[in-house]
């Protein structure tokens, strides 16, 4: 096998977005060495490429999982509150939920953009956070339904938008997450550029 073989360029770029600028060279070098010396001879080019992509996605997952869990818990807390403490006036609840959710997404996207110095890290982690949170939100909602499914709760569910809205919302927020992530990415990358020596800010 050639010692010049390289994994997909897009996956290497994704790794650069997923880790801090100070970690990239070390991690990339270790992964590339393992890719060429161990994985490529054993699995062939396609298998080695799949292995490399999975390793990179693992870094994205580890970077977003905590924020995804926090995002999902916020969603489930609001869902349970609407079901167990029904109301006809949702404005205050919606305002608090929107600000909280947007803040979580903003921080989740800002931090990797600041670490990597890349705007693209923002939308990547905004999307990753909501994508990882979605199955947690669905599973959590099903657990809530298993615990509370009496007629009063069913009426509260209908009054708060119904189950269709609860199950659709985890996926509908992905587009706003990309928008928020882009804004956070712009700010994070801009602030990261201030850390560089003046000669490297071009």
Protein Blocks (a to p, Z undefined) as FASTA:
>chain_A
ZZkbccdfklmmmmmmmpcfklmmmmmmmmmmmmmmmmmmmnojmlmmmmmmmmmmmmmm
mmmmmmmmmmmmmmmmmmmmmmmmgcfblklmmmmmmmmmmmmmmmmmmmmmmmnopakl
mmmmmmmmmmmmmmmmmmmmmmmmmmmocfklmmmmmmnnpjmlmmmmmmmmmmmmmmmm
mmmmmmmmmmmmmmpcfklmZZ
